[in-house]
Amino acid sequence: MCVFDFSKDYILEDHIVSLRPLKIEDVSNLLQIANEADIWKYSFVKGDGIENLTKYIQETIQNREYKKEYPFIVIDKRTNEYAGCTRLSDINFSLQATRLGYTWYGKKFRGTGLNKHCKYLLFEFAFNLMKMERIGLAAYAENSRSINAMKSIGCVEEGKFRGFFPSENNTKREDSILFSILKEEWTTSKQYILKSKLIPF
């Protein structure tokens, strides 16, 4: 039986990273990162500038209230800095399925091992506490950085949705590459493989 409570503030952490629920006050904590030039290149929802970022955070907080999403702000414990944010979305307890996405980090935090620690904590959270059986992920077909990151944490490529995303300048449609991890895969092998790639204590 799932004991997940949308109104509860869950904190996920290890020795590298801490994830806590995203709050509207985090606009000021994330604004500098959100204004980095390449953050929103592969995102159809933009969060650059204080107005866009405020709307971006307000909408996901509202969706948490509607029991559709659960967003987190990401903190690098090594430097005690805000690194970005991520969320579980399309939460469906009837199907025991959710999607992990809307993930973005500041440039200085990429390639530091932070993402693997975040994903490990989120997979454990979704499978064990939320009792999910499937976690889906997706990326623009041209977003090789995100696609490679998904592959590196053990996600299984499923295929693509043709013309799923609007292009950056809204002049055409872009394909979405689909990935997933199933609970059975996670518990039997993938959690151990990903854990072996984490930065040790």
Backbone as JSON Lines, residues from 0, in Angstrom:
{"i":0,"aa":"M","n":[0.84,-1.21,0.0],"ca":[0.0,0.0,0.0],"c":[0.87,1.26,0.0]}
{"i":1,"aa":"C","n":[0.54,2.21,-0.87],"ca":[1.32,3.44,-0.95],"c":[0.98,4.36,0.22]}
{"i":2,"aa":"V","n":[2.02,4.88,0.85],"ca":[1.83,5.8,1.97],"c":[2.27,7.22,1.59]}
{"i":3,"aa":"F","n":[2.38,7.46,0.29],"ca":[2.85,8.75,-0.18],"c":[1.84,9.85,0.13]}
{"i":4,"aa":"D","n":[2.35,10.99,0.59],"ca":[1.51,12.12,0.98],"c":[2.03,13.37,0.28]}
{"i":5,"aa":"F","n":[1.25,13.91,-0.67],"ca":[1.68,15.09,-1.42],"c":[1.91,16.31,-0.52]}
{"i":6,"aa":"S","n":[1.23,16.37,0.6],"ca":[1.36,17.53,1.48],"c":[2.6,17.46,2.36]}
{"i":7,"aa":"K","n":[3.24,16.33,2.4],"ca":[4.43,16.16,3.23],"c":[5.68,16.62,2.49]}
{"i":8,"aa":"D","n":[6.57,17.27,3.22],"ca":[7.83,17.72,2.62],"c":[8.9,16.64,2.78]}
{"i":9,"aa":"Y","n":[9.08,15.87,1.73],"ca":[10.08,14.8,1.74],"c":[11.45,15.38,1.4]}
{"i":10,"aa":"I","n":[12.46,14.97,2.13],"ca":[13.84,15.37,1.85],"c":[14.64,14.12,1.52]}
{"i":11,"aa":"L","n":[15.27,14.13,0.36],"ca":[16.09,13.02,-0.09],"c":[17.54,13.49,-0.07]}
{"i":12,"aa":"E","n":[18.41,12.71,0.53],"ca":[19.81,13.16,0.57],"c":[20.76,12.02,0.83]}
{"i":13,"aa":"D","n":[22.0,12.26,0.42],"ca":[23.14,11.42,0.77],"c":[24.3,12.35,1.05]}
{"i":14,"aa":"H","n":[25.52,11.87,0.95],"ca":[26.67,12.7,1.3],"c":[27.04,13.72,0.24]}
{"i":15,"aa":"I","n":[26.44,13.62,-0.95],"ca":[26.77,14.51,-2.07],"c":[25.67,15.54,-2.33]}
{"i":16,"aa":"V","n":[24.43,15.1,-2.23],"ca":[23.33,15.94,-2.68],"c":[22.15,15.9,-1.71]}
{"i":17,"aa":"S","n":[21.4,16.99,-1.7],"ca":[20.15,17.05,-0.94],"c":[19.06,17.57,-1.86]}
{"i":18,"aa":"L","n":[17.93,16.89,-1.85],"ca":[16.76,17.33,-2.61],"c":[15.64,17.61,-1.61]}
{"i":19,"aa":"R","n":[15.13,18.82,-1.68],"ca":[13.99,19.17,-0.83],"c":[12.9,19.77,-1.71]}
{"i":20,"aa":"P","n":[11.65,19.77,-1.25],"ca":[10.56,20.28,-2.08],"c":[10.79,21.73,-2.53]}
{"i":21,"aa":"L","n":[10.48,21.97,-3.77],"ca":[10.63,23.3,-4.36],"c":[9.58,24.25,-3.78]}
{"i":22,"aa":"K","n":[10.0,25.45,-3.41],"ca":[9.12,26.48,-2.85],"c":[9.18,27.73,-3.73]}
{"i":23,"aa":"I","n":[8.18,28.58,-3.62],"ca":[8.18,29.8,-4.41],"c":[9.35,30.7,-4.02]}
{"i":24,"aa":"E","n":[9.81,30.6,-2.78],"ca":[10.96,31.39,-2.34],"c":[12.25,31.0,-3.07]}
{"i":25,"aa":"D","n":[12.23,29.86,-3.75],"ca":[13.42,29.4,-4.44],"c":[13.66,30.13,-5.76]}
{"i":26,"aa":"V","n":[12.77,31.02,-6.13],"ca":[13.01,31.83,-7.32],"c":[14.35,32.54,-7.2]}
{"i":27,"aa":"S","n":[14.61,33.15,-6.06],"ca":[15.88,33.87,-5.87],"c":[17.06,32.92,-5.81]}
{"i":28,"aa":"N","n":[16.85,31.7,-5.34],"ca":[17.95,30.73,-5.25],"c":[18.34,30.15,-6.6]}
{"i":29,"aa":"L","n":[17.41,30.16,-7.55],"ca":[17.66,29.52,-8.84],"c":[17.81,30.51,-10.0]}
{"i":30,"aa":"L","n":[17.56,31.79,-9.76],"ca":[17.52,32.77,-10.85],"c":[18.83,32.85,-11.61]}
{"i":31,"aa":"Q","n":[19.94,32.87,-10.91],"ca":[21.24,32.98,-11.59],"c":[21.47,31.81,-12.52]}
{"i":32,"aa":"I","n":[21.17,30.6,-12.05],"ca":[21.33,29.41,-12.89],"c":[20.34,29.45,-14.05]}
{"i":33,"aa":"A","n":[19.11,29.83,-13.77],"ca":[18.07,29.86,-14.8],"c":[18.4,30.83,-15.92]}
{"i":34,"aa":"N","n":[19.26,31.79,-15.66],"ca":[19.64,32.77,-16.68],"c":[20.88,32.36,-17.47]}
{"i":35,"aa":"E","n":[21.43,31.19,-17.18],"ca":[22.56,30.71,-17.98],"c":[22.09,30.47,-19.42]}
{"i":36,"aa":"A","n":[22.95,30.73,-20.36],"ca":[22.55,30.82,-21.77],"c":[21.93,29.54,-22.33]}
{"i":37,"aa":"D","n":[22.43,28.37,-21.94],"ca":[21.99,27.15,-22.63],"c":[20.99,26.31,-21.83]}
{"i":38,"aa":"I","n":[20.54,26.8,-20.69],"ca":[19.67,26.0,-19.82],"c":[18.39,25.56,-20.54]}
{"i":39,"aa":"W","n":[17.77,26.45,-21.3],"ca":[16.43,26.2,-21.82],"c":[16.42,25.84,-23.3]}
{"i":40,"aa":"K","n":[17.57,25.53,-23.85],"ca":[17.65,25.22,-25.28],"c":[16.74,24.07,-25.65]}
{"i":41,"aa":"Y","n":[16.71,23.03,-24.81],"ca":[15.88,21.86,-25.09],"c":[14.73,21.76,-24.1]}
{"i":42,"aa":"S","n":[14.04,22.84,-23.91],"ca":[12.87,22.86,-23.04],"c":[11.77,23.68,-23.69]}
{"i":43,"aa":"F","n":[10.58,23.08,-23.82],"ca":[9.48,23.83,-24.42],"c":[8.81,24.75,-23.4]}
{"i":44,"aa":"V","n":[9.15,24.57,-22.09],"ca":[8.69,25.48,-21.05],"c":[9.9,26.26,-20.56]}
{"i":45,"aa":"K","n":[9.88,27.57,-20.7],"ca":[11.04,28.39,-20.39],"c":[10.97,28.96,-18.97]}
{"i":46,"aa":"G","n":[12.15,29.07,-18.33],"ca":[12.21,29.61,-16.98],"c":[13.28,30.67,-16.82]}
{"i":47,"aa":"D","n":[13.7,31.29,-17.92],"ca":[14.72,32.34,-17.84],"c":[14.06,33.66,-17.47]}
{"i":48,"aa":"G","n":[14.74,34.44,-16.67],"ca":[14.19,35.71,-16.21],"c":[13.25,35.5,-15.04]}
{"i":49,"aa":"I","n":[13.12,36.52,-14.23],"ca":[12.37,36.37,-12.99],"c":[10.89,36.07,-13.24]}
{"i":50,"aa":"E","n":[10.29,36.66,-14.27],"ca":[8.87,36.4,-14.54],"c":[8.63,34.97,-14.99]}
{"i":51,"aa":"N","n":[9.45,34.5,-15.93],"ca":[9.3,33.13,-16.41],"c":[9.6,32.11,-15.32]}
{"i":52,"aa":"L","n":[10.64,32.36,-14.54],"ca":[11.0,31.42,-13.48],"c":[9.93,31.37,-12.4]}
{"i":53,"aa":"T","n":[9.38,32.52,-12.05],"ca":[8.31,32.56,-11.06],"c":[7.11,31.75,-11.54]}
{"i":54,"aa":"K","n":[6.72,31.93,-12.79],"ca":[5.6,31.18,-13.37],"c":[5.92,29.69,-13.41]}
{"i":55,"aa":"Y","n":[7.13,29.36,-13.79],"ca":[7.59,27.96,-13.87],"c":[7.45,27.27,-12.52]}
{"i":56,"aa":"I","n":[7.92,27.92,-11.47],"ca":[7.87,27.33,-10.13],"c":[6.44,27.33,-9.59]}
{"i":57,"aa":"Q","n":[5.69,28.4,-9.83],"ca":[4.3,28.46,-9.37],"c":[3.47,27.32,-9.96]}
{"i":58,"aa":"E","n":[3.68,27.04,-11.24],"ca":[2.88,26.01,-11.91],"c":[3.16,24.61,-11.36]}
{"i":59,"aa":"T","n":[4.44,24.31,-11.1],"ca":[4.72,22.97,-10.58],"c":[4.29,22.83,-9.13]}
{"i":60,"aa":"I","n":[4.35,23.91,-8.35],"ca":[3.83,23.87,-6.98],"c":[2.32,23.65,-7.0]}
{"i":61,"aa":"Q","n":[1.65,24.32,-7.93],"ca":[0.21,24.13,-8.08],"c":[-0.11,22.69,-8.48]}
{"i":62,"aa":"N","n":[0.69,22.13,-9.36],"ca":[0.47,20.75,-9.77],"c":[0.74,19.77,-8.65]}
{"i":63,"aa":"R","n":[1.61,20.14,-7.73],"ca":[1.79,19.32,-6.53],"c":[0.5,19.35,-5.7]}
{"i":64,"aa":"E","n":[-0.11,20.5,-5.58],"ca":[-1.37,20.61,-4.85],"c":[-2.47,19.8,-5.52]}
{"i":65,"aa":"Y","n":[-2.41,19.71,-6.86],"ca":[-3.37,18.92,-7.62],"c":[-3.02,17.43,-7.63]}
{"i":66,"aa":"K","n":[-1.9,17.09,-6.98],"ca":[-1.42,15.69,-6.89],"c":[-1.04,15.12,-8.25]}
{"i":67,"aa":"K","n":[-0.41,15.99,-9.05],"ca":[0.07,15.57,-10.36],"c":[1.6,15.52,-10.42]}
{"i":68,"aa":"E","n":[2.26,16.37,-9.61],"ca":[3.72,16.48,-9.66],"c":[4.27,16.63,-8.25]}
{"i":69,"aa":"Y","n":[5.58,16.35,-8.14],"ca":[6.27,16.6,-6.88],"c":[7.67,17.11,-7.24]}
{"i":70,"aa":"P","n":[7.88,18.44,-7.12],"ca":[9.15,19.05,-7.56],"c":[10.16,19.2,-6.42]}
{"i":71,"aa":"F","n":[11.44,19.13,-6.79],"ca":[12.53,19.28,-5.84],"c":[13.52,20.35,-6.32]}
{"i":72,"aa":"I","n":[14.11,21.05,-5.36],"ca":[15.3,21.86,-5.64],"c":[16.5,21.0,-5.25]}
{"i":73,"aa":"V","n":[17.59,21.14,-6.0],"ca":[18.78,20.32,-5.81],"c":[19.89,21.16,-5.18]}
{"i":74,"aa":"I","n":[20.47,20.63,-4.11],"ca":[21.55,21.32,-3.4],"c":[22.79,20.45,-3.4]}
{"i":75,"aa":"D","n":[23.9,21.0,-3.85],"ca":[25.18,20.29,-3.81],"c":[25.76,20.46,-2.4]}
{"i":76,"aa":"K","n":[25.8,19.39,-1.65],"ca":[26.25,19.46,-0.26],"c":[27.75,19.68,-0.14]}
{"i":77,"aa":"R","n":[28.49,19.4,-1.21],"ca":[29.94,19.6,-1.16],"c":[30.31,21.08,-1.1]}
{"i":78,"aa":"T","n":[29.47,21.91,-1.73],"ca":[29.74,23.35,-1.76],"c":[28.62,24.15,-1.09]}
{"i":79,"aa":"N","n":[27.56,23.44,-0.7],"ca":[26.38,24.08,-0.1],"c":[25.79,25.14,-1.04]}
{"i":80,"aa":"E","n":[25.68,24.77,-2.32],"ca":[25.13,25.66,-3.33],"c":[23.89,25.05,-3.96]}
{"i":81,"aa":"Y","n":[22.98,25.91,-4.39],"ca":[21.83,25.45,-5.16],"c":[22.31,25.1,-6.56]}
{"i":82,"aa":"A","n":[21.96,23.89,-7.01],"ca":[22.51,23.39,-8.27],"c":[21.49,23.34,-9.4]}
{"i":83,"aa":"G","n":[20.19,23.32,-9.07],"ca":[19.17,23.22,-10.1],"c":[17.9,22.64,-9.52]}
{"i":84,"aa":"C","n":[17.09,22.04,-10.37],"ca":[15.87,21.42,-9.87],"c":[15.44,20.27,-10.76]}
{"i":85,"aa":"T","n":[14.49,19.47,-10.27],"ca":[13.98,18.29,-10.98],"c":[12.6,17.99,-10.42]}
{"i":86,"aa":"R","n":[11.87,17.09,-11.05],"ca":[10.56,16.75,-10.5],"c":[10.06,15.4,-11.0]}
{"i":87,"aa":"L","n":[9.17,14.83,-10.23],"ca":[8.37,13.68,-10.66],"c":[7.05,14.24,-11.15]}
{"i":88,"aa":"S","n":[6.67,13.88,-12.38],"ca":[5.46,14.42,-12.98],"c":[4.61,13.29,-13.55]}
{"i":89,"aa":"D","n":[3.43,13.66,-14.04],"ca":[2.5,12.66,-14.59],"c":[2.32,11.51,-13.61]}
{"i":90,"aa":"I","n":[2.18,11.82,-12.34],"ca":[2.07,10.8,-11.29],"c":[0.7,10.13,-11.38]}
{"i":91,"aa":"N","n":[0.72,8.82,-11.54],"ca":[-0.53,8.06,-11.69],"c":[-0.46,6.82,-10.8]}
{"i":92,"aa":"F","n":[-1.14,6.89,-9.66],"ca":[-1.08,5.77,-8.72],"c":[-1.89,4.57,-9.19]}
{"i":93,"aa":"S","n":[-2.9,4.8,-10.02],"ca":[-3.68,3.68,-10.55],"c":[-2.81,2.8,-11.45]}
{"i":94,"aa":"L","n":[-1.99,3.45,-12.27],"ca":[-1.09,2.72,-13.16],"c":[0.26,2.43,-12.51]}
{"i":95,"aa":"Q","n":[0.48,3.01,-11.33],"ca":[1.77,2.9,-10.63],"c":[2.92,3.33,-11.55]}
{"i":96,"aa":"A","n":[2.73,4.49,-12.15],"ca":[3.7,5.01,-13.09],"c":[3.88,6.51,-12.89]}
{"i":97,"aa":"T","n":[5.09,6.97,-13.16],"ca":[5.39,8.4,-13.09],"c":[6.47,8.72,-14.11]}
{"i":98,"aa":"R","n":[6.74,9.98,-14.26],"ca":[7.8,10.42,-15.17],"c":[8.77,11.31,-14.42]}
{"i":99,"aa":"L","n":[10.03,11.13,-14.69],"ca":[11.09,11.93,-14.07],"c":[11.65,12.87,-15.11]}
{"i":100,"aa":"G","n":[11.55,14.17,-14.84],"ca":[12.02,15.11,-15.85],"c":[12.07,16.54,-15.34]}
{"i":101,"aa":"Y","n":[12.05,17.5,-16.31],"ca":[12.2,18.92,-16.0],"c":[13.45,19.11,-15.14]}
{"i":102,"aa":"T","n":[14.5,18.41,-15.5],"ca":[15.74,18.44,-14.73],"c":[16.73,19.4,-15.38]}
{"i":103,"aa":"W","n":[17.23,20.34,-14.61],"ca":[18.28,21.22,-15.13],"c":[19.22,21.63,-14.0]}
{"i":104,"aa":"Y","n":[20.5,21.67,-14.36],"ca":[21.56,22.03,-13.42],"c":[22.39,23.16,-14.0]}
{"i":105,"aa":"G","n":[22.98,23.96,-13.1],"ca":[23.92,24.97,-13.53],"c":[25.15,24.31,-14.16]}
{"i":106,"aa":"K","n":[25.79,25.04,-15.05],"ca":[26.92,24.5,-15.81],"c":[28.01,23.93,-14.9]}
{"i":107,"aa":"K","n":[28.29,24.59,-13.79],"ca":[29.4,24.15,-12.93],"c":[29.11,22.82,-12.24]}
{"i":108,"aa":"F","n":[27.84,22.37,-12.23],"ca":[27.47,21.14,-11.55],"c":[27.36,19.94,-12.49]}
{"i":109,"aa":"R","n":[27.43,20.2,-13.78],"ca":[27.33,19.12,-14.75],"c":[28.64,18.35,-14.83]}
{"i":110,"aa":"G","n":[28.54,17.05,-14.97],"ca":[29.73,16.22,-15.07],"c":[30.48,16.05,-13.76]}
{"i":111,"aa":"T","n":[29.83,16.39,-12.65],"ca":[30.48,16.29,-11.33],"c":[30.02,15.07,-10.54]}
{"i":112,"aa":"G","n":[29.12,14.27,-11.13],"ca":[28.56,13.12,-10.42],"c":[27.26,13.44,-9.71]}
{"i":113,"aa":"L","n":[26.9,14.7,-9.68],"ca":[25.7,15.13,-8.97],"c":[24.44,14.46,-9.52]}
{"i":114,"aa":"N","n":[24.31,14.42,-10.85],"ca":[23.1,13.88,-11.47],"c":[22.88,12.41,-11.1]}
{"i":115,"aa":"K","n":[23.93,11.63,-11.08],"ca":[23.78,10.21,-10.74],"c":[23.26,10.04,-9.32]}
{"i":116,"aa":"H","n":[23.76,10.86,-8.41],"ca":[23.28,10.79,-7.03],"c":[21.81,11.2,-6.94]}
{"i":117,"aa":"C","n":[21.44,12.24,-7.67],"ca":[20.04,12.68,-7.69],"c":[19.13,11.57,-8.22]}
{"i":118,"aa":"K","n":[19.53,10.99,-9.34],"ca":[18.68,9.97,-9.95],"c":[18.57,8.75,-9.05]}
{"i":119,"aa":"Y","n":[19.65,8.35,-8.4],"ca":[19.59,7.2,-7.5],"c":[18.57,7.45,-6.38]}
{"i":120,"aa":"L","n":[18.64,8.62,-5.77],"ca":[17.71,8.95,-4.69],"c":[16.27,9.01,-5.18]}
{"i":121,"aa":"L","n":[16.07,9.56,-6.37],"ca":[14.71,9.68,-6.91],"c":[14.13,8.32,-7.31]}
{"i":122,"aa":"F","n":[14.95,7.46,-7.89],"ca":[14.48,6.12,-8.23],"c":[14.1,5.35,-6.97]}
{"i":123,"aa":"E","n":[14.92,5.42,-5.95],"ca":[14.62,4.75,-4.69],"c":[13.31,5.29,-4.09]}
{"i":124,"aa":"F","n":[13.17,6.59,-4.14],"ca":[11.98,7.26,-3.6],"c":[10.72,6.81,-4.34]}
{"i":125,"aa":"A","n":[10.78,6.83,-5.67],"ca":[9.6,6.51,-6.47],"c":[9.23,5.03,-6.37]}
{"i":126,"aa":"F","n":[10.23,4.17,-6.41],"ca":[9.93,2.74,-6.37],"c":[9.56,2.25,-4.97]}
{"i":127,"aa":"N","n":[10.24,2.74,-3.96],"ca":[10.05,2.2,-2.62],"c":[8.96,2.9,-1.81]}
{"i":128,"aa":"L","n":[8.93,4.23,-1.85],"ca":[7.92,4.95,-1.07],"c":[6.63,5.15,-1.85]}
{"i":129,"aa":"M","n":[6.76,5.57,-3.11],"ca":[5.57,5.81,-3.92],"c":[4.99,4.53,-4.5]}
{"i":130,"aa":"K","n":[5.76,3.44,-4.44],"ca":[5.32,2.13,-4.92],"c":[5.07,2.12,-6.43]}
{"i":131,"aa":"M","n":[5.87,2.87,-7.16],"ca":[5.75,2.9,-8.6],"c":[6.35,1.63,-9.22]}
{"i":132,"aa":"E","n":[5.81,1.25,-10.36],"ca":[6.32,0.11,-11.1],"c":[7.08,0.53,-12.35]}
{"i":133,"aa":"R","n":[6.9,1.8,-12.72],"ca":[7.55,2.3,-13.94],"c":[7.88,3.78,-13.77]}
{"i":134,"aa":"I","n":[9.08,4.16,-14.2],"ca":[9.49,5.55,-14.26],"c":[9.89,5.85,-15.7]}
{"i":135,"aa":"G","n":[9.22,6.79,-16.31],"ca":[9.54,7.18,-17.68],"c":[10.38,8.44,-17.72]}
{"i":136,"aa":"L","n":[11.18,8.57,-18.76],"ca":[12.01,9.74,-18.99],"c":[11.99,10.04,-20.49]}
{"i":137,"aa":"A","n":[12.3,11.26,-20.86],"ca":[12.31,11.63,-22.27],"c":[13.24,12.81,-22.5]}
{"i":138,"aa":"A","n":[13.65,12.98,-23.74],"ca":[14.52,14.1,-24.1],"c":[14.34,14.42,-25.58]}
{"i":139,"aa":"Y","n":[14.58,15.67,-25.93],"ca":[14.66,16.03,-27.34],"c":[15.67,15.12,-28.02]}
{"i":140,"aa":"A","n":[15.36,14.68,-29.25],"ca":[16.24,13.78,-29.98],"c":[17.62,14.39,-30.21]}
{"i":141,"aa":"E","n":[17.69,15.72,-30.28],"ca":[18.97,16.39,-30.52],"c":[19.74,16.67,-29.23]}
{"i":142,"aa":"N","n":[19.13,16.38,-28.09],"ca":[19.76,16.68,-26.8],"c":[20.66,15.52,-26.38]}
{"i":143,"aa":"S","n":[21.81,15.43,-27.01],"ca":[22.72,14.3,-26.77],"c":[23.21,14.25,-25.33]}
{"i":144,"aa":"R","n":[23.35,15.39,-24.68],"ca":[23.82,15.41,-23.3],"c":[22.84,14.69,-22.38]}
{"i":145,"aa":"S","n":[21.57,15.0,-22.51],"ca":[20.56,14.34,-21.67],"c":[20.41,12.87,-22.03]}
{"i":146,"aa":"I","n":[20.44,12.57,-23.31],"ca":[20.3,11.18,-23.75],"c":[21.45,10.34,-23.21]}
{"i":147,"aa":"N","n":[22.66,10.85,-23.3],"ca":[23.82,10.11,-22.77],"c":[23.74,9.95,-21.26]}
{"i":148,"aa":"A","n":[23.22,10.98,-20.58],"ca":[23.07,10.91,-19.12],"c":[22.07,9.82,-18.74]}
{"i":149,"aa":"M","n":[20.97,9.72,-19.48],"ca":[19.97,8.69,-19.2],"c":[20.53,7.3,-19.41]}
{"i":150,"aa":"K","n":[21.28,7.14,-20.48],"ca":[21.89,5.84,-20.74],"c":[22.9,5.47,-19.66]}
{"i":151,"aa":"S","n":[23.63,6.48,-19.17],"ca":[24.68,6.21,-18.18],"c":[24.13,5.78,-16.83]}
{"i":152,"aa":"I","n":[22.86,6.1,-16.55],"ca":[22.27,5.69,-15.27],"c":[21.4,4.45,-15.41]}
{"i":153,"aa":"G","n":[21.42,3.83,-16.59],"ca":[20.75,2.55,-16.76],"c":[19.37,2.59,-17.36]}
{"i":154,"aa":"C","n":[18.94,3.75,-17.86],"ca":[17.61,3.83,-18.46],"c":[17.58,3.05,-19.79]}
{"i":155,"aa":"V","n":[16.46,2.44,-20.07],"ca":[16.29,1.64,-21.28],"c":[15.58,2.47,-22.34]}
{"i":156,"aa":"E","n":[16.19,2.57,-23.53],"ca":[15.58,3.32,-24.61],"c":[14.41,2.51,-25.19]}
{"i":157,"aa":"E","n":[13.26,3.17,-25.34],"ca":[12.06,2.49,-25.8],"c":[11.67,2.83,-27.23]}
{"i":158,"aa":"G","n":[12.07,4.01,-27.68],"ca":[11.66,4.44,-29.01],"c":[11.53,5.95,-29.05]}
{"i":159,"aa":"K","n":[10.62,6.44,-29.85],"ca":[10.47,7.89,-29.94],"c":[9.03,8.26,-30.3]}
{"i":160,"aa":"F","n":[8.68,9.48,-29.89],"ca":[7.46,10.13,-30.35],"c":[7.87,11.1,-31.45]}
{"i":161,"aa":"R","n":[7.35,10.92,-32.63],"ca":[7.7,11.81,-33.73],"c":[7.01,13.16,-33.58]}
{"i":162,"aa":"G","n":[7.76,14.22,-33.8],"ca":[7.2,15.57,-33.77],"c":[6.53,15.91,-32.46]}
{"i":163,"aa":"F","n":[7.07,15.44,-31.35],"ca":[6.42,15.6,-30.05],"c":[6.63,16.99,-29.45]}
{"i":164,"aa":"F","n":[7.85,17.52,-29.58],"ca":[8.18,18.82,-29.0],"c":[8.21,19.92,-30.06]}
{"i":165,"aa":"P","n":[7.86,21.15,-29.68],"ca":[8.13,22.28,-30.58],"c":[9.62,22.56,-30.6]}
{"i":166,"aa":"S","n":[10.14,23.01,-31.74],"ca":[11.56,23.34,-31.83],"c":[11.84,24.6,-31.02]}
{"i":167,"aa":"E","n":[13.12,24.9,-30.86],"ca":[13.54,26.04,-30.04],"c":[12.93,27.35,-30.53]}
{"i":168,"aa":"N","n":[12.86,27.5,-31.86],"ca":[12.32,28.76,-32.41],"c":[10.88,28.6,-32.92]}
{"i":169,"aa":"N","n":[10.25,27.46,-32.57],"ca":[8.85,27.21,-32.92],"c":[8.59,27.17,-34.42]}
{"i":170,"aa":"T","n":[9.6,26.82,-35.21],"ca":[9.42,26.76,-36.66],"c":[9.14,25.34,-37.15]}
{"i":171,"aa":"K","n":[9.36,24.35,-36.31],"ca":[9.11,22.96,-36.71],"c":[8.88,22.13,-35.45]}
{"i":172,"aa":"R","n":[8.73,20.82,-35.62],"ca":[8.53,19.9,-34.5],"c":[9.76,19.01,-34.35]}
{"i":173,"aa":"E","n":[10.06,18.62,-33.09],"ca":[11.21,17.78,-32.8],"c":[10.75,16.45,-32.21]}
{"i":174,"aa":"D","n":[11.5,15.4,-32.51],"ca":[11.2,14.09,-31.96],"c":[11.61,14.01,-30.49]}
{"i":175,"aa":"S","n":[10.9,13.17,-29.74],"ca":[11.22,12.9,-28.34],"c":[11.71,11.46,-28.22]}
{"i":176,"aa":"I","n":[12.89,11.27,-27.63],"ca":[13.42,9.93,-27.38],"c":[12.95,9.48,-26.01]}
{"i":177,"aa":"L","n":[12.37,8.29,-25.95],"ca":[11.74,7.78,-24.73],"c":[12.62,6.75,-24.03]}
{"i":178,"aa":"F","n":[12.67,6.86,-22.7],"ca":[13.4,5.92,-21.87],"c":[12.52,5.51,-20.7]}
{"i":179,"aa":"S","n":[12.9,4.44,-20.03],"ca":[12.2,4.05,-18.81],"c":[13.07,3.12,-17.97]}
{"i":180,"aa":"I","n":[12.67,2.98,-16.73],"ca":[13.19,1.96,-15.83],"c":[12.0,1.34,-15.12]}
{"i":181,"aa":"L","n":[11.95,0.0,-15.1],"ca":[10.9,-0.72,-14.41],"c":[11.39,-1.16,-13.03]}
{"i":182,"aa":"K","n":[10.47,-1.3,-12.11],"ca":[10.85,-1.66,-10.75],"c":[11.62,-2.97,-10.7]}
{"i":183,"aa":"E","n":[11.18,-3.95,-11.47],"ca":[11.87,-5.24,-11.48],"c":[13.31,-5.1,-11.94]}
{"i":184,"aa":"E","n":[13.54,-4.26,-12.96],"ca":[14.89,-4.01,-13.44],"c":[15.73,-3.33,-12.36]}
{"i":185,"aa":"W","n":[15.1,-2.36,-11.68],"ca":[15.8,-1.61,-10.65],"c":[16.23,-2.51,-9.49]}
{"i":186,"aa":"T","n":[15.3,-3.31,-9.01],"ca":[15.59,-4.11,-7.81],"c":[16.53,-5.28,-8.09]}
{"i":187,"aa":"T","n":[16.53,-5.79,-9.32],"ca":[17.36,-6.95,-9.62],"c":[18.77,-6.59,-10.08]}
{"i":188,"aa":"S","n":[18.94,-5.45,-10.71],"ca":[20.28,-5.15,-11.23],"c":[20.65,-3.68,-11.31]}
{"i":189,"aa":"K","n":[19.73,-2.85,-11.82],"ca":[20.13,-1.49,-12.17],"c":[20.47,-0.62,-10.97]}
{"i":190,"aa":"Q","n":[19.85,-0.87,-9.81],"ca":[20.21,-0.08,-8.64],"c":[21.66,-0.34,-8.22]}
{"i":191,"aa":"Y","n":[22.11,-1.58,-8.38],"ca":[23.47,-1.92,-7.99],"c":[24.49,-1.37,-8.98]}
{"i":192,"aa":"I","n":[24.1,-1.38,-10.26],"ca":[24.99,-0.83,-11.28],"c":[25.16,0.67,-11.08]}
{"i":193,"aa":"L","n":[24.04,1.37,-10.86],"ca":[24.12,2.82,-10.65],"c":[24.84,3.14,-9.34]}
{"i":194,"aa":"K","n":[24.58,2.37,-8.3],"ca":[25.23,2.61,-7.02],"c":[26.74,2.49,-7.14]}
{"i":195,"aa":"S","n":[27.21,1.59,-8.0],"ca":[28.65,1.41,-8.19],"c":[29.3,2.6,-8.88]}
{"i":196,"aa":"K","n":[28.48,3.45,-9.5],"ca":[29.01,4.62,-10.19],"c":[28.96,5.89,-9.33]}
{"i":197,"aa":"L","n":[28.39,5.78,-8.15],"ca":[28.29,6.95,-7.28],"c":[29.63,7.27,-6.63]}
{"i":198,"aa":"I","n":[29.8,8.54,-6.27],"ca":[31.0,8.97,-5.59],"c":[30.98,8.39,-4.17]}
{"i":199,"aa":"P","n":[32.03,7.65,-3.78],"ca":[32.01,7.01,-2.46],"c":[32.18,8.04,-1.34]}
{"i":200,"aa":"F","n":[31.88,7.61,-0.12],"ca":[32.05,8.47,1.05],"c":[33.52,8.83,1.21]}
